[in-house]
Amino acid sequence: MMFASVCNVSDDLDPNAGVRKVADECRKELGDRAAHAGIFFTSCFDLDYALMLAEIHRVFPGIELVGCTTDGEIPRHIGFSAD
């Protein structure tokens, strides 16, 4: 069994647009491989999480998903960004 992972981030000012972009980009990166688990980091506290989670589950039905507040991730393919 091969383990594969993908990572994507968004700095979109519209959190719902950002989660759509991230989910779609991760889906593209996975290609025909199925997603079985995911981690959702966010630093946004007063949002409609139900809407954001619904979008993730639309793109990845049945995924096991955990989430938490961000801890300052710096993805290798994007590097550091501020604000």
QUIJO-V155980 format. One record per residue. N is the residue number from 0. RES is the residue in one letter. SS is DSSP state (hx for helix, st for strand, lp for the rest). OMEGA is omega as a letter, one per 30 degrees, with the letter a starting at -180 (* if undefined). D_FIRST is the distance of its C-alpha to the first C-alpha in Angstrom with 1 decimal. Layout:
BEGIN
N:RES:SS:OMEGA:D_FIRST ; N:RES:SS:OMEGA:D_FIRST
END
This chain:
BEGIN
0:M:lp:l:0.0 ; 1:M:lp:l:3.8 ; 2:F:lp:l:6.6 ; 3:A:lp:l:9.8 ; 4:S:lp:l:13.3 ; 5:V:lp:a:16.7 ; 6:C:lp:l:20.1 ; 7:N:lp:l:23.5 ; 8:V:lp:l:27.0 ; 9:S:lp:l:30.3 ; 10:D:lp:l:33.8 ; 11:D:lp:l:35.4 ; 12:L:lp:l:38.5 ; 13:D:lp:a:37.6 ; 14:P:hx:a:34.7 ; 15:N:hx:l:33.9 ; 16:A:hx:l:33.8 ; 17:G:hx:a:31.6 ; 18:V:hx:l:29.0 ; 19:R:hx:a:29.1 ; 20:K:hx:a:28.6 ; 21:V:hx:a:25.7 ; 22:A:hx:l:23.9 ; 23:D:hx:l:24.6 ; 24:E:hx:l:23.6 ; 25:C:hx:l:20.2 ; 26:R:hx:l:19.8 ; 27:K:hx:a:20.8 ; 28:E:hx:l:18.5 ; 29:L:hx:a:15.4 ; 30:G:lp:a:16.8 ; 31:D:lp:l:15.3 ; 32:R:lp:l:12.1 ; 33:A:lp:l:12.8 ; 34:A:lp:a:13.8 ; 35:H:lp:a:13.1 ; 36:A:st:l:15.1 ; 37:G:st:l:17.9 ; 38:I:st:a:20.7 ; 39:F:st:l:24.1 ; 40:F:st:l:26.7 ; 41:T:st:l:30.3 ; 42:S:lp:l:33.6 ; 43:C:lp:a:35.6 ; 44:F:lp:a:37.2 ; 45:D:lp:a:39.5 ; 46:L:lp:l:37.5 ; 47:D:lp:a:36.5 ; 48:Y:hx:l:33.0 ; 49:A:hx:l:32.8 ; 50:L:hx:l:33.2 ; 51:M:hx:l:30.6 ; 52:L:hx:l:28.0 ; 53:A:hx:l:29.0 ; 54:E:hx:l:28.2 ; 55:I:hx:a:24.7 ; 56:H:hx:l:24.1 ; 57:R:hx:a:25.7 ; 58:V:hx:a:23.2 ; 59:F:lp:a:20.2 ; 60:P:lp:l:21.3 ; 61:G:lp:a:19.8 ; 62:I:lp:l:18.1 ; 63:E:st:a:18.3 ; 64:L:st:l:20.7 ; 65:V:st:a:22.5 ; 66:G:st:l:25.4 ; 67:C:st:l:28.0 ; 68:T:st:a:30.7 ; 69:T:lp:l:30.0 ; 70:D:lp:l:30.3 ; 71:G:lp:l:30.9 ; 72:E:lp:l:27.6 ; 73:I:lp:a:28.1 ; 74:P:lp:a:25.2 ; 75:R:lp:a:24.9 ; 76:H:lp:l:25.4 ; 77:I:lp:a:28.5 ; 78:G:lp:a:30.0 ; 79:F:lp:l:32.8 ; 80:S:lp:a:34.9 ; 81:A:lp:l:37.7 ; 82:D:lp:*:39.1
END
